[in-house]
Amino acid sequence: MWIYLSAALLIMGAFSIVYGIRFFRKERNAGGIRLTMLWLGLSSGIWQIGYGLLGLEDNFIVCGYIRRVALIGVIAYPIIETNLALSRANIKKVTQRVILIGLTLFAVVNWILFSDPTVDRFSRVGNWTAFSALQCPQRTFHNCFVITVFSCALIAWIRWFRQVKYKREKTLMYGILFANLAIMLAAFPDTFLVSILSYSLPTSGFGAGLSYVLWYVACEKYNTFSISSRTLGKYAQKVLNEGIVIFDEDRKVVELNDYAEKELGFAKGDRFGTHLVLDKTQEQIYNILKRDHVYRFKGKIDGRSETYMANLRVALDNYNEPYGLMMSLTDITKEEELVYEAESSNRAKSNFLANMSHEIRTPMNAICGMAEFILRDSEDEEAKKNAKMILKASNSLLYIINDILDFSKIESGKMEIIDDRYMMGSLVNDVLMIIMIRLEGRHVSLNLDIDPEIPGELIGDNVRIKQVLINLLSNAVKFTKDGSITLKMNYEKLSADKCRVLFSVIDTGIGIREADLERIFDSFTQVDTKRNRSVEGTGLGLTISKRLAQAMGGDLYAKSEFGKGSEFSFDVVNRVENWAGMGPIEDNYSALRTESFRAGFRAPDAKILLVDDNDLNLKVAEGLLNAYGISPISVSSGIASVRCFERLKPFDIIFMDHMMPEMDGVEAAGRIRSMEGGRDAVIIALTANATGNAERKFKDAGFDGFLPKPVDPVKLEDTLRCFLRPELIETMT
């Protein structure tokens, strides 16, 4: 019978060691518990195997050595438990080290003393070796050690228990508590009662085995809830709401998760493409996978209305050859619906902006045109003064409209940077002309500090550069009551065909507080509104300017001193067409136009056709052309323009409104082009629709030019000079 007890101890000890190593190798993400289970398994195994061998050995001297080895496991087991409890009890690292060092020294001394052969007396009971205890100081020391170690472990366990939040960790702790109770109860006979018994059974060895079983069960259950390499994959496959399908080298399904099987209808043995509607042939997809290793496409499952995103990845062997496919299927039906709604919303917004531009610009054209007539024809100074105010207010409203339209395009990602060849000197002159008009009547000087060596011919978006520069200079005009505004320009050569052009606008205006400098680039924001409430604007100008500068390879910066002035700088990267310098801009500075516009020539014999569905717009255009002695023929629809051309052709220029009912300008221009003589007709788009790349759009539609509303008299004159035959133009004396 006793031999069976030893055999049981040997088997339990072997299992403890094996399962300790197994847990350590299997649960690589279990942290400190992983090491604890390894050392507990080893110490428990040594403990049990030692006592099992002790019972089988009949040489008492050898029994003494076996007992010494077994005591290593006996003493190490509680130290390992205590270490885990201390590490989880939120005790300072220094305190943990002190306690562990003290207990380890206590354990070493205990092993030296308690492993003395005189502590226990061995005797044979039949064919089995038993032992009985002798009363001695070493045994008393050992009992104190056991009580001390388990007391430290219990105190740390209680502290740990108080801090635990999750049920899974409390379940683990209950398991540890029961494991300790089991070992203490089992160890009581051969530790404390051994001195009053004639001989003792190795009950503590059985307790160690039972304790480790309880430890293992508790840690296994705990690790089921924790993020471990073994459990996470299985758990993810069960809970993920997407299909996961694995194909072998023959493209047959060998593994799949619950969602793919139950929700999508896949089954083991199915071939690739059985249920999924592919966007390419299987061979095409497989060739792409062999080349790129990954492939994504949108597809449908047979019999289902949902749209799925299929992600395919090829599995490669050591020879970089495919031996299987992995596919995930994600339901993107809602996302597709949201994308469709967003695209519909963007289209609606674009249509709204186009319509708004047309509807607002159309009456603004009339207002600006009538104001120009008053300035040109009236002799009443009061009327001319009022007309100037009307023109100024109209232009302010147009700037606001343009800001909102530009911001909408930037937000939707539709703001285009269109590179084209331009002359830097011409760009600067255009900007200065506008700013000089805005400075009229102010006690503010405009100073120029422009490097004449800046390349004269560049390739970039001069329209957007003008927009940013005019915005910065206009802001300087708004916020500078007296003093000066300085435009500084220089450049930096980046490569053989690229340069960075730097612009700075410095004013002596009211300045900006340091705390507000961070907010000036926010959308719809004007800082210090209490002081600046009379200043017109949307608060979008700087936001748009900064984004435009960034889109052109640069950025926009600001520095300011409150009450003394501000400096706004931006830079753009352009390609260089010709490195020859632009020359001194001051030569043309004094010749900039500051007075009301006057026609530069007459063309009374020019035959002009005006097409616009708005009678007021026709009247404005007629008035502008009358200044050149031209009496245009006016019609109010696209259909009428086609009929008029058919009867009265040829015309020198046709100004065609874009948006008209029944037949719009594009269709009318197309009809005219298809008629006899229409191919050579000069047709200019006259429109209030200024969204997008209008000029390119109209030229692609068959127009010869583009003239936006409100009609700028200067641009109108340039158009007439460009397209009228030279013999029709009479120079004014």
Secondary structure, 3 states (H helix, E strand, C coil): CHHHHHHHHHHHHHHHHHHHHHHHHHCCCCCHHHHHHHHHHHHHHHHHHHHHHHHHCCCHHHHHHHHHHHHHHHHHHHHHHHHHHHHHCCCCHHHHHHHHHHHHHHHHHHHHHHCCCCCEEEEEECCEEEEEECCCHHHHHHHHHHHHHHHHHHHHHHHHHHHCCCHHHHHHHHHHHHHHHHHHHHHHHHHCCCCCCCCECCHHHHHHHHHHHHHHHHHHHHHHHCCCCCHHHHHHHHHCCEEEEEEECCCEEEEECHHHHHHCCCCCCCECCCCEECCCCHHHHHHHHHHHCEEEEEEEECCCCCEEEEEEEEEECCCCCEEEEEEEEEECHHHHHHHHHHHHHHHHHHHHHHHHHHHHHHHHHHHHHHHHHHHHHCCCHHHHHHHHHHHHHHHHHHHHHHHHHHHHHHHCCCCCCCCEEEEHHHHHHHHHHHHHHHCCCCEEEEEEEECCCCEEEEEECHHHHHHHHHHHHHHHHHHCCEEEEEEEEEEEEEECCEEEEEEEEEECCCCCCHHHCCCCCCCCCCCCHHHHCCCCCCCCHHHHHHHHHHHCCCCEEEEEECCCEEEEEEEEEEEEEEEEECCCCHHHHCCCCCCCCCCCEECCCCCEEEECCCHHHHHHHHHHHHCCCCCCEEECCHHHHHHHHHHHCCCCEEEEECCCCCCCHHHHHHHHHHCCCCCCCCEEEEECCCCCCHHHHHHHCCCCEEEECCCCHHHHHHHHHHHCCHHHCEECC
